[in-house]
Amino acid sequence: MMRKRMILRQWWAGWVLCMFAGFSGAHAETSVLPESVNLEQLVQILREKSPRLQAERTRIDIARSDVVAAGVLPNPVVSYGRYDLLGGVNTLFDGSQQQQAQLDIPVLIAGQRPARREAAERGVTAAEAQVLNAYAGFLKDAWQLFVKLLAAQEKRVALEQTEGELDRLKAIVTGRAESGAASRYEVVRMDVEAADLRARTEQVRAETLDLSGQIGTTLSLPGWKPRAEGMLQPLGVSVDLAALKQQAEAMNPAVNAARRQEEAAEAGIEKAKRERWPTPVISVGNVWTNNPYGLASFAGLSVEVPIFDYGQGPIARAKAEKRTATFERQALLYAILAELERAAGVLLTNRENLVRFERDVAGRLPQLKEMAEDAYRFGKGSLLELLDATRSRTEIALRRVELTESLVLAEIDALAAAGLLESAAMQAGPESR
């Protein structure tokens, strides 16, 4: 009993040490990550350090193991037997006992090994395409979170600038109140406005922290909450729908993965056809008796006769899997083309909206600010008009960020559907977009 308890304690201690080592390793991995990243660095971290992507890559190792298995020859079978006379007259053999040793060698004569190897290699190609598709999905999620984080950071900067502006205006209102040109109400009203703005700023700060944490969650890097570096600006994606559709058919990673799966299923049909052929077995061995001693050798050939089962089931299954893969590829392609049309339409609308906003609204901000302050200083405008102008400038700045964010997210959707996400990320990375 004491021994069992000791073994249990040792096992528990080892398990705790392993868990601690694992957590320490994860913490050490996170501790070397940068506190702020641009897009290029984020893509590099995704490639090299994301456990989610590393887990996806093990699919390739599993598929490669099938290639190894496909090239292995079947094992020979060694058998040994002994006959002993239990009673009656010896009518089987002369001697007190007979022994037999036999070697059975299966011989693949119908090209099973090349077909197995071809199917396994197609499986490796399909696994590699699936990993690339998973990587594209991770990249899209990470890039969109990066853009949202940039937008949240710019909103926070705009609100903090408004806080500074309100502090300056509060000094003006306080000075007018001390000189008798403004009432105590206006001072209190400025305090309330500043408190409301601080609450809004804290809300955006919380949103920023949440988005930063989501980046670490998406990449499976606990404890990493990076700050996004760069400027939020459109990528300038071309909206040539015909060209984008052509690129989607050729380069979309999901379509490529489905196409590779279809090719693997086609190789599976050929493999099933080869496997339907029976495998002959060549047998050789010796037989000998004792008391008196006698030795004989024999050779034989055995083969299955495919009368009832000649591989109908595996071939039918392989053909059904091929049809399924074909329909899935076609359905996926149609869905991606529809997604591309949707993303391109949203992109065009958001781009036109941002252009109109810049032309009709954002360009008048300096004039609005100057007119409101001058009117209040010279007693031609009320405090509410001044606050309304300040709020309008803040809302316009925030709206500008939101429109730009929506446009960039639509561009990412279009790039992802067209299969151009990684190349676009590499081009945008050095500019820290």
C-alpha positions in Angstrom: 0.0 0.0 0.0 2.8 2.4 0.9 4.5 1.6 -2.4 1.4 2.4 -4.3 1.1 5.8 -2.5 4.7 6.5 -3.3 4.2 5.7 -7.0 1.1 7.9 -7.1 3.0 10.8 -5.4 5.8 10.5 -7.9 3.4 10.4 -10.8 1.5 13.5 -9.5 4.8 15.4 -8.9 5.9 14.6 -12.5 2.6 15.7 -13.9 2.7 19.0 -12.0 6.3 19.6 -13.2 5.4 18.9 -16.8 2.4 21.3 -16.6 4.6 23.9 -15.0 7.2 23.5 -17.6 4.5 23.8 -20.3 3.1 27.0 -18.8 6.6 28.4 -18.3 7.4 27.6 -21.9 4.2 29.4 -23.1 5.0 32.3 -20.9 8.5 32.5 -22.1 7.3 32.3 -25.7 4.9 35.2 -25.1 7.4 37.3 -23.2 9.6 37.6 -26.3 6.8 38.9 -28.5 6.9 42.7 -29.2 4.5 45.0 -27.4 3.6 46.7 -30.6 3.5 45.3 -34.2 2.9 46.4 -37.7 1.1 44.2 -40.2 4.3 42.6 -41.6 5.4 41.6 -38.1 2.0 40.2 -37.3 2.1 38.0 -40.4 5.6 36.8 -39.4 4.4 36.0 -35.9 1.5 34.1 -37.3 3.7 32.0 -39.5 6.4 31.2 -37.0 4.9 31.2 -33.6 1.2 30.6 -33.7 0.4 27.2 -32.1 -2.9 27.0 -34.2 -0.9 27.1 -37.4 1.6 24.6 -36.1 -1.2 22.3 -35.2 -2.6 22.6 -38.7 0.8 21.7 -40.2 0.7 18.3 -38.5 -1.8 17.3 -41.1 1.0 17.2 -43.6 3.1 14.9 -41.3 0.1 12.5 -41.0 -0.4 12.5 -44.8 3.3 11.8 -45.3 3.1 8.8 -43.1 0.6 7.3 -45.6 3.3 7.7 -48.3 5.7 5.7 -46.2 3.1 3.0 -45.5 2.2 2.8 -49.3 5.8 1.9 -50.2 6.1 -1.0 -47.7 6.0 -4.5 -49.0 3.7 -7.0 -47.3 5.3 -9.1 -44.6 6.0 -12.8 -45.2 4.4 -15.3 -42.9 6.4 -18.0 -41.1 4.5 -21.0 -39.7 5.5 -24.1 -37.9 3.4 -27.2 -37.1 3.9 -30.7 -35.6 1.9 -33.9 -35.9 1.9 -36.6 -33.2 0.4 -40.0 -33.4 -2.2 -40.3 -30.6 -3.5 -43.8 -31.3 -4.5 -46.4 -33.8 -2.4 -47.5 -36.8 0.1 -45.0 -38.3 -1.5 -44.4 -41.7 -0.3 -40.9 -42.1 3.5 -41.0 -41.9 6.3 -43.3 -40.8 7.8 -42.2 -37.5 6.6 -41.1 -34.1 6.0 -37.5 -35.1 6.1 -35.2 -38.1 7.1 -31.5 -38.2 6.5 -28.8 -40.7 8.0 -25.3 -41.3 6.5 -23.1 -44.0 7.2 -19.6 -45.4 4.4 -17.7 -47.2 5.4 -14.7 -49.4 2.6 -12.4 -50.7 3.4 -11.1 -54.2 1.8 -7.9 -55.5 1.5 -8.3 -59.2 -1.3 -5.8 -60.1 0.5 -2.5 -59.5 -1.0 -2.0 -56.0 2.1 -0.3 -54.6 2.4 2.4 -57.3 -1.4 3.1 -57.0 -1.1 3.3 -53.2 1.9 5.6 -53.4 0.1 7.9 -55.9 -3.0 8.1 -53.7 -0.8 8.8 -50.7 1.1 11.6 -52.5 -2.1 13.1 -53.6 -3.2 13.0 -50.0 0.0 15.0 -49.0 -0.8 17.6 -51.7 -4.4 17.9 -50.4 -3.1 18.2 -46.8 -0.7 21.0 -47.8 -3.6 22.8 -49.6 -5.7 22.5 -46.4 -3.0 24.0 -44.3 -2.6 26.9 -46.7 -6.4 27.4 -46.6 -6.3 27.4 -42.8 -3.4 29.9 -42.9 -5.4 32.2 -45.1 -8.3 32.0 -42.7 -6.0 32.8 -39.7 -4.4 35.7 -41.7 -7.8 37.2 -42.6 -9.0 37.1 -39.0 -5.7 38.5 -37.7 -5.6 41.3 -40.3 -9.2 42.3 -39.7 -8.6 42.5 -35.9 -5.4 44.5 -36.7 -7.5 47.0 -38.7 -10.2 47.2 -36.0 -7.5 47.8 -33.4 -6.0 50.6 -35.5 -9.4 52.1 -35.8 -10.0 51.9 -32.1 -6.7 53.5 -31.4 -7.4 56.3 -33.7 -10.8 56.8 -32.1 -9.1 57.0 -28.8 -6.7 59.6 -30.0 -9.6 61.7 -31.5 -11.5 61.6 -28.2 -8.3 62.5 -26.2 -7.8 65.4 -28.5 -11.4 66.5 -27.8 -10.7 66.2 -24.1 -7.8 68.6 -24.5 -10.0 70.9 -26.6 -12.7 70.9 -23.9 -10.1 71.7 -21.2 -9.1 74.7 -23.4 -12.8 75.8 -23.9 -13.5 75.3 -20.2 -10.7 77.8 -19.4 -12.4 80.3 -21.8 -15.8 79.7 -20.2 -14.3 80.0 -16.7 -12.6 83.3 -17.6 -15.8 84.7 -19.0 -17.7 83.6 -15.9 -15.2 85.3 -13.6 -15.6 88.5 -15.7 -19.3 88.3 -15.4 -19.8 87.6 -19.1 -21.0 84.0 -18.5 -23.1 82.3 -15.9 -22.3 79.5 -13.4 -24.5 77.2 -15.4 -22.1 77.4 -18.4 -19.2 76.3 -16.1 -21.2 73.4 -14.7 -22.3 72.5 -18.2 -18.7 72.3 -19.4 -17.9 70.0 -16.4 -20.8 67.6 -17.4 -19.7 67.6 -21.0 -16.1 66.8 -20.0 -17.2 63.9 -17.7 -19.4 62.4 -20.5 -16.5 62.6 -22.9 -14.2 60.9 -20.4 -16.6 58.0 -20.0 -16.8 57.7 -23.8 -13.0 57.7 -24.0 -12.8 54.9 -21.3 -15.3 52.9 -23.3 -13.1 53.1 -26.4 -10.0 52.3 -24.3 -11.8 49.1 -23.1 -12.6 48.2 -26.7 -9.0 48.7 -27.6 -7.9 46.3 -24.9 -10.5 43.8 -26.0 -9.3 43.9 -29.6 -5.7 43.6 -28.6 -6.5 40.6 -26.5 -8.4 39.0 -29.4 -5.3 39.1 -31.6 -3.5 37.0 -29.0 -6.5 34.7 -28.8 -6.7 34.3 -32.6 -3.0 33.3 -32.7 -3.3 31.2 -29.6 -0.7 33.3 -27.8 -1.9 33.8 -24.2 -0.9 37.0 -22.5 0.0 38.8 -25.7 -1.9 42.1 -26.2 -0.1 44.0 -28.8 -0.5 47.6 -29.9 -1.0 48.2 -33.6 1.5 50.3 -35.4 0.7 52.2 -38.6 -2.0 54.4 -40.1 -5.6 53.3 -41.0 -5.9 54.0 -44.7 -7.5 52.3 -47.7 -5.5 49.6 -49.5 -6.5 50.7 -53.0 -7.8 47.4 -54.1 -8.9 47.3 -57.8 -12.6 46.4 -58.2 -12.3 44.7 -61.6 -14.9 42.0 -60.8 -14.1 39.8 -63.9 -10.4 39.8 -63.1 -11.1 39.1 -59.4 -13.3 36.2 -60.3 -10.6 34.8 -62.6 -8.1 35.1 -59.8 -10.4 33.5 -57.3 -10.8 30.4 -59.5 -7.1 30.0 -59.8 -5.7 31.2 -56.5 -8.4 31.0 -53.8 -6.9 28.6 -51.1 -10.2 27.1 -50.3 -10.9 26.3 -54.0 -7.4 24.9 -54.4 -7.8 22.7 -51.3 -11.1 21.4 -52.7 -9.4 20.8 -56.1 -6.6 18.9 -54.4 -9.1 16.8 -52.5 -10.9 16.0 -55.8 -7.6 14.8 -57.3 -6.9 12.7 -54.2 -10.3 11.1 -54.6 -9.6 10.4 -58.3 -6.4 8.6 -57.2 -8.4 6.7 -54.7 -10.5 5.2 -57.5 -7.4 3.9 -59.3 -6.1 2.5 -56.0 -9.4 0.7 -55.4 -9.3 -0.8 -58.9 -5.8 -2.1 -58.2 -6.7 -3.4 -54.8 -9.5 -5.5 -56.3 -6.9 -7.9 -57.8 -6.1 -10.8 -55.5 -2.6 -11.2 -54.1 -0.9 -14.5 -54.9 1.0 -16.2 -52.0 4.0 -18.3 -52.8 4.7 -21.0 -50.1 7.8 -23.0 -49.6 8.8 -25.2 -46.7 10.1 -28.5 -45.3 8.5 -31.5 -43.7 10.4 -34.1 -41.7 9.7 -37.1 -39.5 11.4 -38.5 -36.4 11.9 -42.1 -35.5 12.8 -42.8 -38.3 14.1 -39.5 -39.7 12.9 -38.4 -43.2 13.0 -35.0 -44.9 10.9 -33.6 -47.8 10.4 -30.2 -49.2 7.4 -28.6 -50.9 6.4 -25.4 -52.8 3.0 -24.1 -53.6 0.9 -21.2 -54.8 -2.4 -19.9 -53.3 -4.6 -17.1 -54.6 -8.0 -15.9 -53.7 -10.7 -16.5 -56.3 -12.8 -13.3 -56.7 -16.1 -14.8 -57.4 -18.4 -13.1 -54.9 -16.3 -10.2 -53.6 -14.3 -8.6 -56.4 -13.9 -5.1 -54.9 -17.3 -3.7 -55.7 -17.7 -2.0 -52.3 -14.4 -0.1 -52.2 -14.7 1.0 -55.9 -18.2 2.2 -55.4 -17.1 4.1 -52.3 -14.1 5.7 -54.1 -16.3 6.8 -56.9 -18.9 8.3 -54.5 -16.1 10.2 -52.7 -14.9 11.5 -56.1 -18.4 12.7 -56.9 -18.8 14.3 -53.5 -15.4 16.1 -53.8 -16.4 17.4 -57.3 -19.8 18.7 -56.1 -18.2 20.3 -53.0 -15.6 22.0 -55.1 -18.2 23.4 -57.5 -20.5 24.5 -54.6 -17.5 26.2 -52.9 -16.4 27.9 -56.0 -19.9 29.3 -56.6 -20.1 30.4 -52.9 -16.8 32.2 -53.2 -17.8 33.9 -56.4 -21.0 35.1 -54.7 -18.9 36.3 -51.7 -16.6 38.1 -54.1 -19.5 39.9 -55.7 -20.9 40.9 -52.3 -17.5 42.1 -51.1 -16.9 44.1 -54.3 -20.3 45.7 -54.0 -19.7 46.7 -50.4 -16.2 47.9 -51.3 -17.4 50.2 -54.0 -20.2 51.6 -51.9 -17.9 52.3 -48.9 -15.3 53.8 -51.2 -17.8 56.2 -52.7 -19.2 57.1 -49.3 -15.7 57.9 -47.9 -14.9 60.1 -50.9 -18.2 62.0 -50.5 -17.6 62.4 -46.8 -14.1 63.7 -47.3 -15.3 66.2 -49.9 -18.5 67.4 -48.3 -17.9 67.1 -44.5 -14.3 66.6 -43.3 -13.0 69.5 -45.3 -15.1 72.0 -43.4 -13.9 71.0 -39.9 -11.4 73.9 -39.4 -13.9 76.5 -40.6 -16.6 75.1 -38.2 -14.2 75.2 -35.3 -13.0 78.8 -36.0 -16.5 80.2 -36.5 -17.9 78.6 -33.3 -15.1 79.9 -31.1 -15.2 83.4 -32.5 -18.9 83.6 -32.1 -18.7 82.6 -28.5 -15.8 84.9 -27.7 -17.6 87.9 -29.0 -20.9 87.0 -27.5 -22.6 86.2 -30.8 -23.1 82.5 -30.0 -24.2 80.5 -27.0 -22.4 77.8 -25.1 -24.7 75.2 -26.5 -23.7 76.2 -30.0 -20.0 76.0 -29.0 -20.5 72.5 -27.5 -22.5 71.5 -30.5 -19.7 72.5 -32.8 -17.2 70.6 -30.6 -19.4 67.5 -30.6 -19.8 67.7 -34.4 -16.1 67.9 -34.9 -15.6 64.8 -32.7 -18.4 62.9 -34.4 -17.0 63.7 -37.8 -13.6 62.6 -36.8 -15.0 59.3 -35.4 -17.2 58.8 -38.4 -14.2 59.3 -40.7 -12.4 56.5 -38.8 -15.5 54.2 -39.0 -15.9 54.8 -42.8 -12.2 54.1 -43.4 -12.4 51.0 -41.2 -15.4 49.7 -43.1 -13.7 50.3 -46.5 -10.5 48.5 -45.4 -12.5 45.5 -44.0 -14.4 45.2 -47.3 -11.1 45.3 -49.2 -9.8 42.5 -47.0 -12.9 40.5 -47.8 -12.4 41.0 -51.5 -8.7 40.1 -51.3 -9.5 36.9 -49.3 -12.2 35.8 -51.8 -9.8 36.4 -54.7 -7.0 34.5 -53.0 -4.7 37.6 -52.9 -4.6 38.1 -49.2 -1.0 37.1 -48.4 0.5 39.0 -51.3 -1.5 42.1 -50.4 -0.4 41.8 -46.8 3.2 41.7 -47.8 2.8 44.8 -49.9 0.9 46.6 -47.2 3.2 45.5 -44.4 6.2 47.7 -45.1 3.9 50.7 -45.2 2.3 49.6 -41.9 -1.2 49.9 -43.2 
